[in-house]
Amino acid sequence: MKHYKSVLDIIRRYRKFLVTTHHNPDADALCSALVMAMFLESKGKQVHVLNENACPDWLKFLPGTSILKKAGDVKKVDHEAAIVLDCGDLKRAGEVVKFIQKGKPLINIDHHVTNDKFGNINVVQSKASSTCEMIFDLLKEAKHPLNKNIAMLLYAGIMTDTGSFRYENTSAHSHAVVEELMAFKFSAARMYDRLYVGIPVADMKMFTDVIHNAQLLDGNRLFCVSLPKRVAERFSKSFDLKDKLFTFLRSIEGIEVVAILTELGPKEIRVNLRSQNSFDVASLAQRFDGGGHKKAAGCKVYEPLAQAQKTICRAIHQQL
């Protein structure tokens, strides 16, 4: 708890804060940022919550999402300290980095094993299930009371980052935290439905086409999905395509690695990786200046999509 005390000391000493997380935020990233902002505001602080991207449509039902601002819509951020959540390295914050001023306190709170400790204060716990679980512990250290909105946000972050409590990062502490959050009487079933269910028919038809065109390689141990920009953009904004692909493909018997390559530009490919068994995708991602967890990681490859697929599949083959 020593590092949490250092964070709380910064919060006591300063009045104006910039809070951010990685670009294209998932539930854990967004919810940890929102809860941090709520905590700061309860202490009378001025808070700017920025991200390179707007709030994803599929997460807009969560409380407090309207405070998130897109970095491109902001010209200046008056702050005395910055808090970066769920980022393995600072460049994952994207455009927001330009607002973070050197010489001012920079707090890094994260649970990725590949975190490069970029902050003045680094609270990095790779054994934590999620950054939201860490924020729960921070609030406990601060003796800050929970409420229903905070409980819903923390639950959403923990549930999604543990794969609905299926992944090996789910610990006894994770369940203890969730038990306390559930005391606020929100519907876990409804939360699950909002996050995972309700797929539009048009999206499901395109989803089956993507599955059909995916490649099963390396003796059926690697599933590789390549998404040209024109294909990815056809899906509705409320449909989390990568999450649905990972959930489906990882359930197939014998699969050790799933790689999804999404074309962002002619020579810019985002690579998302998930693994089963002992395959370490974090070490693979680091070879391409990426990072993450042993079972979930990502990076970028600056090649045309077809060549990027060959590059990634070759690297996975070598590691397999």
C-alpha positions in Angstrom: 0.0 0.0 0.0 3.1 2.3 0.1 2.6 3.4 -3.5 -1.1 4.1 -2.9 -0.1 6.5 -0.1 2.3 8.3 -2.5 -0.6 8.7 -5.0 -2.9 10.0 -2.2 -0.2 12.4 -1.1 -0.1 13.9 -4.6 -3.9 14.1 -4.7 -3.9 16.0 -1.3 -1.2 18.5 -2.5 -2.6 19.5 -5.9 -5.9 21.0 -7.2 -6.0 20.4 -10.9 -5.6 17.0 -12.6 -5.5 15.5 -16.0 -6.8 11.9 -16.1 -6.3 9.7 -19.2 -5.9 6.1 -20.3 -4.9 4.3 -23.5 -6.5 5.1 -26.9 -9.5 3.0 -28.0 -10.4 2.4 -24.3 -11.9 -0.9 -23.2 -14.1 -1.1 -20.2 -11.3 -1.4 -17.6 -9.5 1.6 -19.0 -12.5 3.8 -19.3 -14.1 2.8 -16.0 -10.8 3.2 -14.0 -10.5 6.7 -15.4 -14.1 7.6 -14.6 -13.8 6.3 -11.0 -10.6 8.2 -10.5 -12.3 11.4 -11.8 -15.2 10.9 -9.4 -12.8 10.4 -6.5 -10.9 13.5 -7.4 -14.0 15.6 -7.8 -15.3 14.4 -4.4 -12.2 15.9 -2.9 -12.9 19.3 -4.6 -10.4 18.9 -7.4 -10.6 20.2 -10.9 -10.5 17.3 -13.3 -10.0 16.9 -17.1 -10.7 13.4 -18.4 -9.2 13.1 -21.9 -8.7 10.3 -24.4 -7.5 10.2 -28.0 -10.9 8.6 -28.9 -14.4 9.4 -27.9 -16.3 7.1 -25.6 -17.1 3.8 -27.4 -20.9 3.5 -28.1 -21.1 0.2 -26.4 -19.9 1.7 -23.1 -22.0 4.9 -23.1 -24.7 3.3 -20.9 -22.2 3.4 -18.0 -22.5 6.2 -15.5 -20.3 9.3 -15.9 -19.2 8.7 -19.5 -20.2 12.2 -20.6 -17.2 13.7 -18.8 -14.8 12.0 -21.2 -13.5 14.5 -23.8 -11.7 13.7 -27.0 -8.2 15.1 -27.1 -8.6 16.5 -30.7 -11.5 18.7 -29.4 -9.3 20.3 -26.7 -6.7 23.1 -27.2 -5.3 23.4 -23.7 -5.5 21.5 -20.4 -4.7 23.4 -17.2 -3.4 20.9 -14.8 -0.9 20.5 -12.0 -0.6 16.7 -12.1 -1.5 13.9 -14.5 -2.8 10.4 -13.8 -2.4 7.8 -16.5 -4.4 4.5 -16.1 -4.1 1.1 -17.7 -1.3 2.1 -20.0 1.8 -0.1 -20.4 3.7 2.8 -21.8 2.9 6.5 -22.2 2.7 6.5 -26.0 -0.4 4.4 -25.7 -2.2 7.5 -24.5 -1.9 8.8 -28.0 -2.7 12.5 -28.6 -3.2 13.2 -24.9 0.6 12.9 -24.4 1.1 16.4 -25.8 -0.9 17.8 -22.9 1.2 16.1 -20.2 3.7 18.7 -19.1 7.3 17.7 -18.1 8.3 18.6 -14.6 4.8 18.0 -13.2 3.9 14.9 -11.2 3.0 12.0 -13.4 1.2 9.0 -11.8 1.2 5.7 -13.6 -1.4 3.1 -12.4 -1.5 -0.1 -14.3 -1.6 -3.9 -14.2 0.3 -4.8 -17.4 3.4 -7.0 -16.9 5.2 -5.1 -19.7 4.7 -1.6 -18.1 7.8 0.4 -18.5 7.4 2.5 -15.3 7.1 5.8 -17.2 5.7 7.8 -14.2 7.2 9.8 -11.3 5.0 7.5 -9.2 4.5 4.0 -10.6 1.8 1.7 -9.1 2.2 -1.4 -11.3 0.7 -4.7 -10.1 0.9 -7.3 -12.8 -1.0 -9.8 -10.6 -4.0 -7.6 -10.3 -6.9 -8.7 -12.5 -7.5 -5.2 -13.8 -6.8 -1.6 -13.2 -10.3 -1.2 -11.7 -9.4 -3.7 -9.0 -6.4 -1.5 -8.2 -8.6 1.6 -8.1 -10.8 -0.3 -5.6 -7.8 -0.9 -3.4 -6.8 2.8 -3.7 -10.2 3.9 -2.6 -10.0 1.5 0.4 -6.6 2.9 1.3 -8.1 6.4 1.2 -11.1 5.2 3.2 -13.3 6.7 0.5 -17.0 5.5 0.6 -18.3 3.6 -2.5 -21.6 4.3 -4.1 -23.7 2.6 -6.8 -22.1 4.4 -9.7 -18.6 3.6 -8.6 -19.6 0.0 -7.9 -21.1 -0.4 -11.4 -18.0 1.1 -13.1 -15.5 -1.0 -11.1 -17.6 -4.2 -11.7 -17.7 -3.6 -15.4 -13.9 -3.1 -15.6 -13.2 -6.2 -13.5 -15.7 -8.4 -15.2 -14.5 -7.6 -18.8 -10.8 -7.8 -18.0 -11.3 -11.2 -16.4 -13.4 -12.6 -19.2 -16.4 -12.7 -17.0 -14.2 -14.2 -14.2 -12.9 -17.0 -16.5 -9.3 -15.9 -17.1 -6.4 -17.0 -14.9 -5.9 -13.4 -13.7 -9.1 -13.9 -11.6 -8.0 -14.2 -8.0 -9.6 -14.7 -4.6 -9.2 -10.9 -4.1 -11.1 -10.3 -7.3 -14.0 -12.2 -6.0 -13.8 -10.5 -2.6 -13.9 -7.1 -4.3 -16.9 -8.1 -6.5 -18.7 -9.3 -3.4 -18.4 -5.9 -1.9 -19.4 -4.1 -5.1 -22.5 -6.3 -5.5 -23.8 -5.0 -2.2 -25.0 -1.9 -4.1 -27.8 -3.9 -5.8 -27.2 -3.2 -9.4 -28.1 -6.1 -11.8 -25.0 -8.1 -12.8 -27.2 -9.9 -15.4 -28.3 -6.7 -17.0 -24.7 -5.4 -17.0 -23.6 -8.6 -18.8 -26.3 -8.2 -21.4 -25.4 -4.6 -22.1 -21.7 -5.5 -22.5 -22.0 -8.8 -24.4 -25.5 -9.5 -25.7 -27.7 -7.8 -28.2 -25.7 -8.3 -31.5 -27.4 -6.7 -34.5 -28.4 -9.1 -37.2 -26.4 -7.3 -39.9 -23.3 -7.4 -37.7 -23.7 -11.2 -37.1 -24.0 -11.9 -40.8 -20.7 -10.0 -41.4 -19.2 -11.6 -38.4 -19.7 -15.1 -39.9 -18.1 -13.9 -43.1 -15.0 -12.8 -41.2 -14.8 -16.1 -39.4 -15.1 -17.9 -42.7 -12.2 -16.0 -44.2 -9.9 -16.4 -41.1 -6.9 -18.7 -41.4 -6.2 -21.7 -39.3 -2.4 -22.2 -39.3 0.4 -24.1 -37.5 -1.3 -27.4 -37.1 -4.6 -25.7 -36.0 -2.8 -23.9 -33.1 -3.0 -20.4 -34.6 -6.1 -18.6 -35.8 -5.3 -15.4 -37.8 -7.9 -12.9 -38.8 -7.0 -10.0 -41.2 -9.5 -7.1 -41.3 -9.1 -4.6 -44.1 -10.2 -1.1 -43.2 -13.2 -1.3 -45.5 -14.4 -4.5 -43.7 -13.9 -3.3 -40.1 -15.7 0.0 -40.9 -18.8 -1.8 -42.0 -19.6 -3.0 -38.5 -21.8 -0.8 -36.3 -20.0 1.2 -33.6 -21.9 -0.6 -30.8 -20.4 -4.0 -31.9 -17.1 -4.8 -30.3 -15.8 -7.0 -33.2 -12.4 -7.9 -31.7 -13.9 -9.0 -28.4 -16.5 -11.2 -30.1 -13.8 -12.7 -32.3 -11.5 -13.5 -29.4 -14.4 -15.0 -27.3 -15.4 -17.2 -30.2 -12.0 -18.3 -31.5 -10.4 -19.0 -28.1 -13.2 -21.5 -27.4 -12.1 -23.7 -30.3 -10.3 -26.9 -29.2 -6.5 -26.9 -29.8 -6.1 -23.1 -30.4 -3.1 -21.7 -28.6 -2.9 -18.2 -30.2 -5.4 -15.9 -31.9 -4.1 -12.9 -33.9 -6.4 -10.1 -35.2 -4.8 -7.7 -37.6 -6.8 -4.5 -38.3 -5.8 -2.2 -41.1 -5.7 1.4 -39.9 -3.9 2.8 -43.0 -2.0 1.5 -46.1 1.0 0.7 -43.9 -0.3 0.8 -40.4 -1.7 -2.4 -38.9 -2.9 -2.9 -35.3 -2.3 -6.4 -34.0 -4.3 -7.8 -31.1 -3.1 -11.1 -29.6 -4.7 -13.6 -27.2 -3.3 -16.9 -26.1 -4.1 -20.1 -24.3 -1.8 -22.5 -22.4 1.8 -21.3 -22.0 2.2 -19.1 -25.1 3.4 -15.6 -24.0 1.9 -13.0 -26.3 3.4 -10.1 -24.3 6.9 -11.1 -25.2 5.9 -11.5 -28.8 4.3 -8.0 -28.8 7.4 -6.5 -27.3 9.4 -7.6 -30.4 7.2 -5.0 -32.3 7.4 -2.3 -29.6 4.1 -3.4 -28.1 3.2 -4.9 -24.8 0.4 -6.3 -22.5 -0.1 -9.4 -20.5 1.1 -13.0 -21.1 -2.3 -14.0 -22.4 -3.4 -10.7 -23.9 -1.2 -8.1 -25.7 -1.0 -5.9 -28.8 1.4 -4.0 -31.1 1.5 -2.3 -34.4 3.2 -3.4 -37.6 4.0 -0.8 -40.2 3.6 -2.8 -43.4 0.7 -3.5 -45.8 -1.9 -5.8 -44.4 -0.9 -9.0 -46.3 2.8 -8.5 -45.5 2.0 -7.7 -41.8 0.1 -11.0 -41.6 3.1 -12.9 -42.9 5.4 -11.1 -40.4 3.2 -11.8 -37.4 2.4 -15.4 -38.3 6.1 -16.1 -38.9 7.0 -14.7 -35.5 4.2 -16.7 -33.8 5.4 -19.8 -35.7 8.9 -19.3 -34.4 7.7 -18.9 -30.8 5.4 -21.9 -31.1 
